[in-house]
């Protein structure tokens, strides 16, 4: 389905890690929709190349900052000021339908998914009562860290969870992961509920199996290109030296020393 897309947002290289895992989780479930990611100018060129290997479309947009430092301070989440940048999703008018998903979500099972932005609740103030038949159950937006608040529901429906949402300031990429034991650690020790740790392990399994190799591949490519550029500079310096000091049948001692020193320095 080329005219519909799953869309996410990455405002920096750190959040790109979450976007990449989200995109790969959708790929793993053989989504038939396009994958699109919105990025801000802060995302590096190298990370953009990695994003293009997972997403069908990478679009740069300007950051929309609420500049509401007072309320953000109350939440102790100053980074949420750029949340309004998600509204750029409405500019992707070449799609007939877009499903926006936060970069800190993860598709754990196949199925249609819908994420709502906090600000939309205000604009569409009657969504909660207008058509209750369109509401999705909690398995389409399961908070990884708040399972304890609805244990009975989780015990009954948990295995059918479609989308896990890593809400809060601590994201999956803030944890440490042991590749040998395949265990998620925080501050050197395992922490969190059993269910939260299992969701984090799922995120890290995708990251280590699919995303980390991509990052390492592009890093090696950049290092290789950098070495080639260094060689090119040396060759140019040598050529300049030969142009400045063209071969002559006889060179004075001073000319010979200057030429030798310049070429030696270039190499």
N, C-alpha and C positions, 0 to 999 in steps of 0.2 A: 504494500500500500504506500505509494510514493507521495501522496498528498497529505499524509498524516505523520505526526512525529512525536516522539518523547523528547522533552526539552529539559535541560538543567542549566545551572549557572555556576561558574567558577570565577571568583574575583581575584585570586592569586594562585601561585604555584602550589601552595599547600592544599587548598580546596580542590585543585585539579586532581589530586590523588583520589579524593572521594568521588569526583565526577567520573574518573576513569573506571573505578570499581563498579559504580552504578551502571555505566555504559556496558561494561563487560558482563555484568550480571544479566542485563537485558539480552545481550548477544547469546549468552549461555542458554537462555530459554527461547532461542530462535525467534525473536520478535519479528513480526512482518512489517513493522513501522520503521520510518527513518529515525536516526538518532541525531539530535542537534544539541550543541552546547554554546551558551552565550559566555563570552569572556570579556574582561575589562583590560585596559592597556597595561595593567600591572603584570599580566601573565607573560612569561618569557617566551622568546621565539623557539627555544628548544622544547619547552612544554607544549607549545602549540603544535609542533610536529608530532609529538606523542599523541595528543588529542585527536589529530586527524587520522591516526591509525585505528582508532576505535569509533569515532563519530563520523557520520556522513557529512555534517556541516558544522564548521567552527566560525562563529560570527562575533566580531568585536563590537561591543557597545560601551557607551559612556556609563560610568557609575552614577547611580542616583542615591544620594546620601540624605537621610532625613535630618541630619544635624541636630537631632533631639538628644543632646548630651545629658539632660536632666533625667529623663525617663530611662535612658540606656544605662545611666549610672545606678539607678534603682534596681535594674535587672542585673547589674554587674556584667553586662554583655555589650561593651562599646562597639564590638565588631558587627553588631546587628544593624548598625546605621545604614549600611549599603543594601539592606534587604529589599528596598524598593526597586533595585536594579532588575529584579525578577519581572517587573511590569513590561520590560522590553519584549517579553514573550508575545505580547499582542502585536508587535511589529512584524512578526513572521507570517505575513498575510499570504505567502505563497503556499501555505498549508491550509487545508480545509478544517483541520482539527489538531490541536496541540495538547498534550498532557504534560504538565510541568511537574517535575520531581526534584526535590532538594538534593544537593550533592552529598548529603549525609544520609541518604536512604539506600536501601539495598533490596533488590528483588530476590526473594528466596524461593518462590514458586511461580510457575507460569500463571498468567491471568491478567485481565485488564486492570489497570491501576489508575487512581486519580489522587493528586495531592492538591490541597487548597492553600493559597497564600493568605497569613493572619489578617492583613489589610482588606482582603476580599470579603471577610465576614462583616466588615463595616459597610462596604459599598453595597453588597447584596445582603442587607440586614434581615431579610425574611427567608433566607435559604433554609434555616433550621425548621421552619414550619410550612413553607410554601408547598413542597412536594416531598414528603417523607419517603416516598417510594424510590426516590433517586439516591438516597443515602446509602453509603457503603458500610459494611460492618468493620469493626476495629482491626480485623486481620489485614486490611489494606493500608493501614497506617499504624502499625504496632510499635509503640515506644519501647526501645530495648531496655531502658533503665527503670521503667515504671510498671513492670509486670506484677509486682507485689500488690498493686492497687486493684487488680482484677484477676487474682489467681484462679478462681473457679472458671471464669470465662476462658482464661488461657489454657487451663487443663482440658477444657472441652474442645476449643477451636485452635489451640496453639499450633498443632501439627499442620494446619491448613494455612498458616500465615503466608500472605502474598508479599507484603512489603514491610521491612523493618526500618524504623526511623530512629537514628541515633541522636535524639534530642539532647540539649544541654551543651555546656561549654567544652566538655571533654569528648573529643571525636575519636573514632577508631584509630586514626593515624597518630594520635597522641599516646597510644599504648606501645609497649614493647612486645615483640613477638619472637619466640624462639623457633627458628626454622626446623631444628632437630626434633624437639618435643611437640611442636605445633600447639604451643600453649601461649595464651595472651597474658602479659604481665603488666602491672602498673606499679611503679616505684619498687621494682624488683620482686614483688609478690603478686600472686593472683588475687584479684579483688572483684567484687560484684556478685550478683546472683548467678545461679547456675544457668538460667536462661540468658542473661545478659552476656555471660562469657561464651556461651554457645553461638550467639549471634556475632559477637566480636571475632570468634574463631572463623566463622563463615566468611566474614569480610576479609580477614587476613589470608585465608586460604585462596581467595580469588586474587587478592593483591600479589601474593608471593608467587602464585602459579602463572598469572597472565600479565599483570601490570609491571612488576619488578623487572622481568626480562625485557620488556619494551623500554623502560627507563634506562637500563644498562646498555641496551643496543644503541639507543640514540646518543648516550653519553660517549660511547666508544667512537661513534661516527663523528661527533663534534671534536673529540680529541684528535682523531685521524686527520680531519680537515684542518685543524689548527697546526698540526705538524707539517702538513703539505704547504700551508701558507708560510710557515717559517722557512722552509726550503726554498720556496719561490723568492722570498725576500733576499736570501743569501745569493741566489743565482743572479738577481737583478743587481746587487751590489758588486758582484764580480764583473758583470757586463759593463757597469758604469766605470769600474776601475780600468777595464781594458780600453774603453772609449777615451778616458782621460789620459791614459798612458798607452798609446798604440805601440805595437811591436816595432822596435827600431833595431837596425844592425848593431848599433853601439849605444850603450847607456852609460851616463856618468855614474859614479858611485852614489851620488845624492839621489838621482832619478831611480836607480835600482832599489835603494832603500825605501823610498816613498812608495813605489809600486808594490814591493814585497809586503810592506807593512799594511797597506790598504787591503790587498787581497787576503792576507792572513786574518785581518780583523773581520772581514766579511764572512769568512768561513768559521 
